[in-house]
Amino acid sequence: MPDATFKLCIFGNGGVGKTTLIQKYISGRFEHQTKMTLGVDILTKRIKMGEWNVILQIWDFGGEERFRFFLPAYSRGSSGGIYMYDTTRYNTLLDFDEWIKVFKKGAEYEENPIPIIMVGGKIDLEEKRVVFFEDAHNFSRERNINDIIECSSLTGQNVELIFSYLTYRIMRDIELI
């Protein structure tokens, strides 16, 4: 029996790498051909955080405009959020304000603030990079998002860190650790 279950929502534009990030985290594999997420996919992973057995329910939201209206309903009861952008597409960073507004409304963030981190994906495509860490960091700080992690689902760089760090933040905020 787990000691805690946390609902994590990952959201952002289509094609930024949300599904491949989750697949890499859950299975350790990188899928070159992934299908577009229709609505939401929910995956789970059991982890150990200190003395705690934790189940992470990871909600992967479809990034296409037509699925965005689902986000408020699906984000209710969230323990934490991940906004993902693509370091090779600047517009995916700029769309943060629209996404976060919708997510926070559904998660009832004003009444119950939860940890939200920004994740920049596809850092293995360094030659195509247009969003640099310092720029994304400044962008996030202007929006009171103090945690930003870059990753590569292809190489696995920082994939575990994203989920363990967010889980740590959740547990710290609710004073479990």
C-alpha positions in Angstrom: 0.0 0.0 0.0 1.5 3.4 -1.0 1.9 6.1 1.6 1.1 8.9 -0.9 -0.4 9.3 -4.3 0.2 12.5 -6.3 -1.4 13.7 -9.5 1.1 15.4 -11.8 -0.1 17.3 -14.9 2.2 17.9 -17.8 0.9 20.4 -20.4 2.1 22.6 -23.2 2.0 22.9 -27.0 1.7 19.9 -29.2 5.0 18.3 -30.3 7.1 19.7 -27.4 8.0 16.2 -26.1 5.5 15.6 -23.3 4.7 12.1 -24.2 8.3 11.0 -25.0 9.4 12.5 -21.6 6.8 10.5 -19.8 7.6 7.3 -21.8 11.3 7.7 -21.0 10.6 8.2 -17.3 8.1 5.3 -17.1 9.8 2.7 -19.3 13.3 4.0 -19.9 12.7 3.9 -23.6 12.7 6.6 -26.2 10.0 6.2 -28.9 10.9 7.9 -32.2 7.4 7.7 -33.5 4.7 8.7 -31.0 1.1 9.4 -31.7 -0.5 12.7 -30.9 -2.2 12.6 -27.5 -5.9 12.9 -27.9 -7.4 14.6 -24.8 -5.4 13.1 -22.0 -3.3 9.9 -21.2 -2.8 8.8 -17.6 0.2 6.8 -16.6 1.5 5.8 -13.2 4.8 5.0 -11.6 5.7 3.9 -8.1 8.8 5.5 -6.6 10.5 5.7 -3.2 11.1 9.1 -1.7 13.0 8.7 1.6 10.8 6.5 3.8 7.7 7.1 1.6 6.3 4.8 -1.0 4.7 7.2 -3.6 2.5 6.6 -6.6 2.7 9.3 -9.3 -0.3 9.6 -11.5 1.0 11.5 -14.6 -1.6 13.2 -16.7 -0.3 13.9 -20.2 -2.5 16.6 -21.9 -2.9 16.8 -25.6 -1.2 20.0 -26.8 -3.4 20.7 -29.7 -5.7 23.8 -29.5 -8.8 21.7 -29.8 -8.0 19.7 -26.6 -7.2 22.8 -24.4 -10.7 23.1 -23.1 -10.3 19.8 -21.3 -7.4 21.1 -19.2 -9.4 22.9 -16.5 -11.5 19.8 -15.7 -8.6 17.4 -15.9 -6.3 19.6 -13.7 -8.6 19.5 -10.7 -7.0 17.8 -7.8 -3.5 18.2 -9.1 -0.6 18.0 -6.7 1.9 19.6 -9.1 2.3 20.8 -12.7 4.9 20.7 -15.4 4.8 23.2 -18.3 6.9 21.8 -21.1 8.3 23.8 -24.0 10.6 22.9 -26.9 14.1 24.5 -26.8 14.0 24.4 -30.7 10.7 26.4 -31.0 10.6 29.8 -29.3 6.8 30.1 -29.6 6.3 27.1 -27.3 7.9 29.2 -24.5 5.8 32.3 -25.3 2.6 30.3 -25.1 3.2 29.7 -21.4 0.9 32.5 -20.2 -2.1 31.1 -22.0 -1.5 27.5 -20.8 -0.7 28.5 -17.2 -3.9 30.5 -16.9 -6.0 27.6 -18.0 -4.2 25.1 -15.8 -4.3 27.3 -12.7 -8.0 27.9 -13.1 -8.8 24.2 -13.2 -6.3 23.3 -10.4 -7.9 26.1 -8.2 -4.4 27.4 -7.7 -5.4 30.7 -6.0 -7.0 28.7 -3.2 -4.5 25.9 -3.1 -1.1 26.8 -4.6 0.9 23.8 -5.9 4.4 23.5 -7.2 4.7 24.2 -11.0 8.0 23.8 -12.9 9.0 24.6 -16.4 10.8 22.0 -18.5 12.7 22.7 -21.7 12.9 19.6 -23.9 15.0 18.4 -26.8 18.3 19.8 -25.5 20.1 17.0 -27.5 19.2 19.1 -30.6 21.8 21.8 -29.6 22.4 22.9 -33.2 18.6 23.8 -33.5 18.3 25.5 -30.1 16.6 28.9 -30.1 15.5 29.0 -26.4 18.6 29.3 -24.2 18.5 28.5 -20.5 19.2 32.0 -19.3 16.4 33.4 -21.4 13.9 30.8 -20.3 15.0 31.2 -16.7 14.5 35.0 -16.9 11.1 34.4 -18.6 10.0 32.0 -15.8 11.2 34.2 -12.9 9.1 37.1 -14.4 6.1 34.8 -13.9 7.0 33.6 -10.4 8.0 30.2 -11.6 11.3 29.6 -9.9 12.1 26.1 -11.1 13.2 25.3 -14.6 14.9 22.1 -15.8 16.1 21.3 -19.3 16.1 17.7 -20.5 16.5 15.3 -23.3 14.1 12.4 -23.6 16.4 10.9 -26.2 19.5 10.7 -24.0 17.6 10.6 -20.7 19.4 13.7 -19.4 17.5 15.1 -16.3 14.4 13.0 -17.0 14.5 11.3 -13.5 15.4 14.7 -11.9 12.2 16.4 -13.2 9.9 14.0 -11.5 11.9 13.4 -8.4 12.4 17.1 -7.9 8.7 17.9 -8.4 7.7 15.1 -6.0 10.2 16.4 -3.4 8.6 19.9 -3.8 5.1 18.5 -3.3 6.1 16.5 -0.3 8.0 19.5 1.2 5.0 21.8 0.7 2.6 19.5 2.4 5.2 18.9 5.1 5.8 15.2 4.6 9.5 15.7 4.5 
